[in-house]
Amino acid sequence: MSSLFNKSLSLSKDLTVTDEEFVQLRDFIYQQSGIFIAANRKYLVESRLSNRIKDLNLKSFGEYYYFLRFDANCKEELAKLFEVITTNETSFYRNPPQLKVFQEKILPVTLDEIKKKGPKKLRIWSAGCSTGEEPYTLAMILHEVLKTELPTWDIKITANDLSEAVLKAARMGRYNEYALRTTPKEIIDKYFIKKDQAYDVQPKLKNLITFAPINLSDRLMLKRNERSHIIFCRNVIIYFDDEMKKQVIESFYDNLLPGGCMLIGHSESLHNISRTFKPEHHVGTIVYRKQA
Ligand SMILES: C[S@@+](CC[C@H](N)C(=O)[O-])C[C@H]1O[C@@H](n2cnc3c(N)ncnc32)[C@H](O)[C@@H]1O
């Protein structure tokens, strides 16, 4: 998380979660989002949910669980729960070696293939986009590769996240210097408008992206997404257990057009998760390809 978006997390926790309350909340969070919190991360539930309990004037994690299940405002509270329970760490040009492969190999080949077949229409999906740095980076790379040819293409980057709060920050497109720590200077000069200490992304990047909420654990919701040539889902499935990873990766496979590909985070792997993709080994990254 490195836009001007600020998630206020209380690290001082004076409320303690019992084992029973932890299991109830952990299972509820898993059912609602696919996010799995292991027993050794119980402290996470305590530190991240304490403020919610205080704000609602509740007395315990047990009361909070009942609020989430049965209160008239449970839908609004669920959105707040997603906001505090997700980890939104991101930055522009995250994982440069992978993006180099995308810019120099994957994207040019994909564009050529599309041109050979018919209309110049490209669809990219950034699933778990957090505060927007990833889809905006992809938009910059598209500009870098297509240059003056870009207006002749019909391009849409669909950027989704579970947390409405990060999507709001993403739509605003205003960042601080820290978000740009791995971004080349010439790219910053080209694609941002600097205002005092803030950096605003240029409208020509915003025009390529549609931000919308999604819950990756909801199969039907994923089915409704337009089919993609390329999917970026980086540093997201790391928060799921194997069962949920399998379900989400299967949905991505179904969503991809024949010959399309998927990129995941550098610490993530499809080992024991999926055999349907064909892994392509490049220097700095593995690209997972759906058969043409
Ligand atoms: C660590 S960030 C990764 C951001 C970006 N992809 C990157 O690599 O920099 C993980 C994002 O996944 C989102 N996320 C977690 N579970 C999700 C779910 N079930 N559905 C949609 N997004 C989810 C979180 O809200 C968070 O913003």
The ligand as a Tripos MOL2 file, in Angstrom:
@<TRIPOS>MOLECULE
LIG
   27    29     1     0     0
SMALL
NO_CHARGES

@<TRIPOS>ATOM
      1 C1         -0.6560   -7.4740   -1.8650 C.3       1 LIG1
      2 S1         -1.9010   -6.7600   -2.8540 S.3       1 LIG1
      3 C2         -1.2290   -7.0300   -4.4830 C.3       1 LIG1
      4 C3         -1.4320   -5.8410   -5.3950 C.3       1 LIG1
      5 C4         -0.8140   -5.9780   -6.7770 C.3       1 LIG1
      6 N1         -1.4000   -7.0720   -7.5050 N.3       1 LIG1
      7 C5          0.6790   -6.1630   -6.6820 C.2       1 LIG1
      8 O1          1.2020   -7.2490   -6.9000 O.co2     1 LIG1
      9 O2          1.3470   -5.1870   -6.3500 O.co2     1 LIG1
     10 C6         -3.2010   -7.9960   -2.7540 C.3       1 LIG1
     11 C7         -4.5770   -7.4730   -3.1250 C.3       1 LIG1
     12 O3         -5.4570   -8.5750   -3.2990 O.3       1 LIG1
     13 C8         -6.7400   -8.1940   -2.8470 C.3       1 LIG1
     14 N2         -7.5540   -9.3730   -2.5150 N.ar      1 LIG1
     15 C9         -7.3890  -10.2570   -1.5130 C.ar      1 LIG1
     16 N3         -8.3710  -11.1660   -1.5070 N.ar      1 LIG1
     17 C10        -9.1850  -10.8600   -2.5510 C.ar      1 LIG1
     18 C11       -10.3840  -11.4290   -3.0640 C.ar      1 LIG1
     19 N4        -10.9620  -12.4940   -2.5080 N.pl3     1 LIG1
     20 N5        -10.9390  -10.8550   -4.1400 N.ar      1 LIG1
     21 C12       -10.3760   -9.7690   -4.7350 C.ar      1 LIG1
     22 N6         -9.2420   -9.1800   -4.2850 N.ar      1 LIG1
     23 C13        -8.6590   -9.7200   -3.2000 C.ar      1 LIG1
     24 C14        -6.4450   -7.3400   -1.6260 C.3       1 LIG1
     25 O4         -7.5130   -6.4820   -1.2940 O.3       1 LIG1
     26 C15        -5.1800   -6.5980   -2.0370 C.3       1 LIG1
     27 O5         -5.4510   -5.3080   -2.5010 O.3       1 LIG1
@<TRIPOS>BOND
     1     1     2 1
     2     2     3 1
     3     2    10 1
     4     3     4 1
     5     4     5 1
     6     5     6 1
     7     5     7 1
     8     7     8 2
     9     7     9 1
    10    10    11 1
    11    11    12 1
    12    11    26 1
    13    12    13 1
    14    13    14 1
    15    13    24 1
    16    14    15 ar
    17    14    23 ar
    18    15    16 ar
    19    16    17 ar
    20    17    18 ar
    21    17    23 ar
    22    18    19 1
    23    18    20 ar
    24    20    21 ar
    25    21    22 ar
    26    22    23 ar
    27    24    25 1
    28    24    26 1
    29    26    27 1
@<TRIPOS>SUBSTRUCTURE
     1 LIG1         1 GROUP 0 **** ****
